[in-house]
């Protein structure tokens, strides 16, 4: 997956590239707007970028390493709960889950690794390490505060009678790591919260957008087309029942994905596939517990069937779990086939967007302002000031996104107010914009046909002179 890419992470890459060049923590030079959701990941890329300047490939490598470490933390979590076999199942399924591979290049695998590390260290009662991983997770994505709240409530519930046992040193460590960033962000950007939260909420209000909750149902239907995920769903329900009835020490781990889901539904954000990645750890944990239940049931059935005399020496004691482990490995094989399908169907926009960005870099003045709908890849490779018709870079554009508007309305407003020097458009996207603005004030300078790139349509670059 080293060449895997999609548009959104390239906004983060551009922040890191500007840091490397000494331009500050900005997307557009001189404009202090926090348009990335992951400040710690920006700093990580900027630090490692001194050794490897190809930030997209570097980020994919970090994703791969983080995926493996996240699986190990899942195993450590189950080991701390004295259920290592459930951990083995979770590790195998987590490390082959296609949705996680789809997020390669973004901060999601790194973020999940930190969250799983916090859970694992908490289960092992290593509270200093818990604070470290939880704080880094919050700096990677602010929605990690959901996990922090769950761990804090769980600890208070278990120790509410012992005021003196409160881990004050742990709280100090967490505060010492997290607070400086929020103070800096408030001073530097005017707010510690990324503008993308407001933008995604406005996008979620649009009639043409799909909400987070309805997007989840679409995701479930897509995965439900494959028999292995239907089997895993059954095992997950069995595991959840087992945890609620007999193994409540799993409550804090399983409460995280449920609380995360509820928080995103309440926020009213639009659907983006990487938003569902934090649900995967909880799902595979439940599947792992479900396989353990099946193992126990299978053992009892065989013992009853053969009246406590096992005619198969292979399936004796712990070795009975060879059967359930084989089932998990079979499920993992079919998940890996899903990863392979994903690998063979990359985002068809990536190649043409990169080519457009490189053309702009080579053929336009360095101060030329570019307007387009998706600014990630084009903005990263063009290295030009960008006007984003979706509002991620200019929050005032996002304010135009309502239930009764479309991206065409936002694009028209952005053009009227920012007057970009060049436009990158698919001419079929915005017919009203083309007729009333582009045809009267812009000149076509370059056409990129989508065929050679596998892109459905064309991208046109226009040079504009606004009256």
C-alpha positions in Angstrom: 0.0 0.0 0.0 3.0 2.3 -0.3 1.4 4.2 -3.2 -2.1 4.4 -1.7 -3.4 7.9 -1.4 -6.6 10.0 -1.2 -7.1 13.8 -1.1 -7.7 14.7 2.5 -4.3 13.8 4.0 -2.5 16.0 1.6 -3.8 19.1 3.5 -1.8 17.7 6.5 1.2 17.1 4.3 1.2 20.7 3.2 1.2 21.9 6.8 4.2 19.7 7.4 6.0 20.8 4.2 5.5 24.5 5.2 6.9 23.8 8.6 9.9 22.2 7.0 10.4 25.2 4.9 10.2 27.6 7.8 6.9 29.1 6.7 5.1 28.4 10.0 2.2 26.2 11.0 0.0 27.3 8.0 -1.5 25.9 4.8 -1.5 29.2 2.8 1.6 31.3 3.7 0.6 34.1 6.0 -2.8 32.8 6.8 -3.0 31.4 10.3 -6.0 28.9 10.0 -6.0 25.5 11.6 -7.4 23.4 8.8 -5.8 20.1 9.9 -7.4 17.9 12.5 -4.1 16.4 13.5 -1.4 18.8 14.9 0.8 16.1 16.4 0.9 14.2 13.1 2.0 17.4 11.3 4.8 17.8 13.8 5.8 14.1 13.4 5.9 14.4 9.6 7.8 17.6 9.7 10.4 16.1 12.1 10.9 12.9 10.1 10.6 14.8 6.8 14.1 16.1 7.4 15.2 12.5 6.8 12.7 11.5 4.1 11.2 14.4 2.1 8.6 12.3 0.3 5.9 12.9 2.9 3.1 10.8 1.3 5.4 7.7 1.2 6.6 8.5 4.7 3.1 8.7 6.0 2.2 5.4 4.5 5.1 3.8 6.2 4.0 5.3 9.5 0.5 3.9 8.9 1.9 0.4 8.3 4.1 0.5 11.4 1.2 1.9 13.5 -1.2 -0.8 12.2 1.2 -3.5 13.5 1.8 -1.8 16.8 -2.0 -1.3 17.3 -2.5 -5.0 16.8 0.1 -5.7 19.4 -1.6 -3.4 21.9 -4.8 -5.3 21.3 -3.0 -8.5 22.3 -1.5 -6.8 25.3 -5.0 -5.5 26.3 -6.4 -9.1 26.2 -3.4 -10.4 28.1 -4.0 -7.9 30.9 -7.6 -9.2 31.1 -6.3 -12.8 31.3 -7.9 -13.7 28.0 -4.9 -14.0 25.6 -6.8 -16.2 23.0 -9.3 -13.4 22.5 -6.4 -11.1 21.9 -4.9 -13.4 19.3 -8.2 -13.3 17.3 -8.4 -9.5 17.7 -4.8 -9.0 16.5 -5.2 -11.2 13.4 -8.5 -9.5 12.3 -7.4 -6.0 13.2 -4.2 -6.3 11.1 -6.1 -7.5 8.0 -9.2 -5.2 8.2 -9.6 -3.4 4.8 -11.1 -0.2 6.2 -7.9 0.5 8.1 -5.8 0.0 4.9 -8.0 2.5 3.2 -6.9 5.2 5.6 -3.2 4.7 4.9 -1.5 8.0 4.5 -3.7 9.8 7.0 -3.2 9.9 10.8 -5.8 7.3 11.6 -3.6 4.2 12.1 -1.2 6.3 14.2 -4.1 7.7 16.2 -5.7 4.2 16.8 -2.3 2.9 17.9 -2.1 5.6 20.5 -5.7 5.0 21.7 -5.1 1.2 21.9 -1.9 1.8 23.7 -3.7 3.9 26.3 -6.3 1.2 26.8 -3.6 -1.5 27.1 -1.5 0.4 29.6 -4.7 1.3 31.6 -5.7 -2.4 31.8 -2.2 -3.2 33.0 -2.5 -0.4 35.6 0.5 1.4 34.2 -1.1 4.8 34.6 1.9 7.0 33.7 2.1 5.3 30.3 -1.7 5.6 30.0 -1.5 9.3 30.5 1.3 9.6 27.9 -0.5 7.7 25.2 -3.8 9.3 25.9 -2.3 12.8 25.8 -0.6 12.1 22.5 -3.8 10.7 21.1 -5.6 13.9 22.0 -2.9 15.9 20.2 -3.3 13.7 17.2 -7.1 14.0 17.1 -9.1 16.0 19.5 -11.9 13.4 19.6 -9.6 11.2 21.8 -11.1 13.2 24.6 -13.9 10.7 24.4 -11.5 7.9 25.3 -9.9 10.0 28.1 -13.3 10.7 29.6 -14.2 7.0 29.6 -10.9 6.0 31.3 -11.3 8.7 33.9 -14.9 7.7 34.7 -13.9 4.0 34.9 -11.1 4.9 37.3 -13.3 7.0 39.5 -16.0 4.3 39.5 -13.4 1.7 40.7 -11.7 4.0 43.2 -14.4 6.5 44.3 -13.9 5.5 48.0 -10.2 6.1 47.9 -9.5 9.8 47.4 -5.8 9.4 48.2 -5.4 6.7 45.6 -6.1 9.2 42.8 -3.1 9.2 40.3 -2.4 12.9 40.7 1.1 12.5 39.0 -0.6 11.0 36.0 -3.0 13.9 35.7 -0.1 16.3 35.9 1.7 14.5 33.1 -1.4 14.5 30.9 -2.0 18.2 31.5 1.7 19.1 31.0 1.6 17.4 27.5 -1.8 18.6 26.3 -2.2 22.2 27.7 0.8 23.8 25.9 -0.6 22.9 22.5 -4.1 24.3 23.3 -2.6 27.5 24.7 -0.4 27.9 21.6 -3.3 27.2 19.2 -5.5 29.7 20.9 -2.7 32.4 20.6 -1.6 31.4 17.1 -4.9 30.5 15.4 -7.4 32.3 17.7 -9.0 29.0 18.6 -7.7 25.6 19.7 -10.3 23.7 17.6 -9.7 23.0 13.9 -12.0 24.8 11.6 -12.7 21.4 9.9 -15.2 20.5 12.7 -17.4 23.5 11.7 -16.9 22.8 8.0 -17.9 19.1 8.3 -21.0 20.1 10.4 -22.0 22.6 7.6 -21.4 19.9 5.0 -23.6 17.5 7.0 -26.5 20.0 6.8 -26.5 20.0 3.0 -29.3 18.1 1.4 -26.8 16.4 -1.0 -24.6 15.2 1.8 -24.9 11.9 3.8 -24.8 12.1 7.6 -22.5 10.1 9.7 -25.2 7.9 11.0 -26.7 7.1 7.5 -23.2 6.7 6.2 -22.6 4.0 8.8 -25.6 2.1 7.6 -24.3 2.3 4.0 -20.9 1.0 5.3 -22.6 -1.9 7.1 -24.6 -2.8 3.9 -21.4 -2.8 1.8 -19.5 -5.1 4.2 -22.6 -7.2 4.8 -22.4 -8.4 1.1 -19.5 -10.7 2.1 -20.2 -13.8 4.2 -17.1 -13.4 6.4 -18.3 -10.1 7.8 -21.7 -11.5 8.5 -20.0 -14.3 10.5 -17.9 -11.7 12.3 -21.0 -9.7 13.1 -22.6 -12.7 14.7 -19.4 -13.4 16.7 -19.3 -9.8 17.8 -22.8 -9.9 19.1 -22.0 -13.1 21.0 -18.9 -11.5 22.4 -20.7 -8.3 23.5 -23.3 -10.4 25.3 -20.5 -12.4 27.0 -18.7 -9.2 28.1 -21.9 -7.6 29.4 -22.9 -10.7 31.3 -19.7 -12.2 32.6 -16.6 -10.1 31.7 -17.4 -6.5 32.6 -13.8 -5.6 32.9 -14.0 -5.2 29.1 -16.6 -2.4 29.6 -14.1 0.6 29.4 -12.6 -0.8 26.1 -15.9 -1.5 24.4 -17.5 1.7 25.7 -14.9 3.8 23.6 -16.2 2.9 20.1 -19.8 3.2 21.2 -19.2 6.6 22.8 -17.2 7.7 19.7 -20.1 6.8 17.4 -22.6 8.6 19.6 -20.4 11.7 19.7 -20.1 11.9 15.9 -23.8 11.4 15.5 -24.5 14.2 18.0 -22.0 16.5 16.2 -23.9 16.1 13.0 -20.9 15.8 10.7 -21.0 14.5 7.2 -19.9 11.0 6.2 -16.2 10.4 5.4 -15.0 6.8 5.3 -12.0 7.3 7.6 -14.4 8.6 10.4 -15.4 4.9 10.9 -11.9 3.6 11.5 -12.1 4.0 15.3 -15.1 1.6 15.3 -12.9 -1.3 14.0 -10.9 -1.9 17.3 -14.2 -2.4 19.3 -15.6 -4.6 16.6 -12.6 -7.0 16.5 -12.4 -7.0 20.3 -16.0 -8.2 20.4 -15.3 -10.8 17.7 -12.3 -12.0 19.7 -14.6 -12.5 22.7 -17.1 -14.2 20.5 -14.6 -16.7 19.3 -13.7 -17.5 22.9 -17.4 -18.2 23.6 -17.5 -20.5 20.6 -14.5 -22.3 21.8 -16.1 -22.9 25.2 -19.3 -24.1 23.6 -17.5 -26.4 21.2 -15.5 -27.9 24.1 -18.7 -28.6 26.0 -20.5 -30.1 23.0 -17.7 -32.5 22.3 -17.4 -33.5 25.9 -21.1 -34.1 26.1 -21.2 -35.9 22.7 -18.5 -38.3 23.7 -19.5 -38.6 27.3 -16.3 -36.9 28.6 -14.1 -39.2 26.6 -12.3 -37.4 23.8 -11.5 -39.8 20.9 -9.5 -37.1 19.2 -6.2 -36.6 21.0 -5.5 -33.5 18.9 -8.5 -31.7 20.5 -7.5 -32.0 24.1 -7.4 -29.1 26.6 -6.0 -25.9 25.1 -5.4 -27.6 21.8 -9.2 -27.5 21.2 -8.6 -23.9 20.3 -6.9 -25.0 17.1 -10.4 -25.1 15.6 -11.5 -21.6 16.6 -8.0 -20.3 15.6 -8.5 -21.9 12.2 -11.8 -20.1 11.8 -10.3 -16.8 12.7 -7.4 -17.4 10.2 -10.0 -18.2 7.5 -11.9 -15.0 8.2 -8.6 -13.1 8.1 -7.7 -14.6 4.7 -11.0 -13.2 3.3 -10.3 -9.9 4.9 -6.9 -9.9 3.2 -8.6 -10.5 -0.1 -10.6 -7.3 0.6 -7.3 -5.5 1.1 -6.1 -6.8 -2.2 -9.2 -5.6 -3.9 -8.7 -2.2 -2.3 -5.1 -2.2 -3.6 -6.2 -2.9 -7.1 -8.8 -0.1 -7.1 -7.0 3.1 -6.0 -8.7 6.5 -6.0 -9.0 7.5 -9.6 -8.5 11.2 -8.8 -5.0 10.8 -7.3 -3.0 10.6 -10.5 -4.7 13.3 -12.5 -4.8 15.7 -9.4 -1.1 15.2 -9.0 -0.5 15.9 -12.6 -2.6 19.1 -12.5 -0.7 20.2 -9.3 2.7 19.7 -11.0 1.6 21.6 -14.1 0.5 24.5 -12.0 3.8 24.5 -10.1 5.7 24.6 -13.4 3.5 27.0 -15.4 2.1 29.6 -13.0 3.6 32.4 -10.9 4.4 31.4 -7.3 1.9 34.0 -6.0 -0.9 32.8 -8.3 -4.1 31.9 -6.3 -5.8 28.7 -7.4 -9.5 28.0 -6.8 -10.8 24.4 -6.9 -13.1 22.0 -5.0 -10.6 19.6 -3.6 -7.4 21.2 -2.6 -5.4 18.4 -1.0 -3.4 16.8 -3.8 -3.5 19.7 -6.2 -2.5 22.2 -3.4 0.4 20.0 -2.1 2.0 19.5 -5.6 1.3 23.0 -6.9 2.6 24.8 -3.8 0.3 27.7 -4.7 -2.1 29.7 -2.5 -5.4 27.8 -2.6 -9.1 28.8 -2.4 -11.1 25.8 -1.3 -14.7 25.7 -2.6 -15.5 23.2 0.2 -14.4 25.6 3.0 -11.6 23.6 4.6 -9.0 26.3 4.0 -11.3 29.4 4.1 -13.9 28.9 6.9 -16.1 31.7 5.5 -16.7 29.6 2.4 -18.0 26.8 4.6 -20.6 29.2 6.1 -22.3 29.2 2.7 -23.0 25.5 3.0 -26.6 25.0 4.2 -29.5 22.6 3.6 -30.6 24.7 0.6 -27.2 25.2 -1.0 -24.7 23.1 -3.0 -20.9 23.3 -3.6 -21.7 25.3 -6.7 -23.2 28.0 -4.6 -20.1 28.0 -2.3 -17.8 28.1 -5.3 -19.6 31.2 -6.7 -19.4 32.9 -3.4 -15.7 32.1 -3.1 -15.0 33.4 -6.6 -16.9 36.6 -5.9 -15.1 37.3 -2.7 -11.6 35.9 -3.3 -11.1 36.3 -7.0 -8.6 33.4 -7.7 -6.2 33.9 -10.6 -6.8 30.3 -11.8 -9.6 27.8 -11.6 -9.3 24.0 -11.8 -12.7 22.6 -12.7 -14.5 19.7 -14.2 -16.8 21.7 -16.6 -19.6 19.3 -15.8 -19.6 20.0 -12.1 -20.8 23.6 -12.0 -22.9 24.6 -15.1 -24.1 27.9 -13.6 -20.6 28.8 -12.6 -19.3 28.0 -16.1 -22.0 30.1 -17.8 -22.1 33.2 -15.6 -18.5 33.5 -14.5 -16.0 31.2 -16.3 -17.1 31.8 -19.9 -17.2 35.6 -19.4 -14.0 36.2 -17.4 -11.7 33.2 -17.8 -9.6 31.7 -20.6 -9.0 28.0 -21.0 -5.2 27.3 -20.7 -5.0 23.5 -20.2 -7.1 20.4 -20.6 -6.4 17.1 -18.8 -8.5 14.3 -20.3 -9.4 11.7 -17.7 -8.9 8.6 -19.8 -5.2 8.1 -19.3 -5.6 8.6 -15.6 -8.7 6.4 -15.2 -10.6 9.6 -14.2 -14.3 9.9 -15.3 -14.3 13.2 -17.1 -11.9 16.1 -17.7 -10.2 18.7 -15.6 -9.8 22.2 -17.2 -7.5 24.9 -16.0 -8.7 28.5 -16.6 -6.8 31.7 -16.2 -9.1 34.4 -15.0 -9.3 38.2 -15.1 -12.1 39.5 -13.0 -13.7 42.9 -13.8 
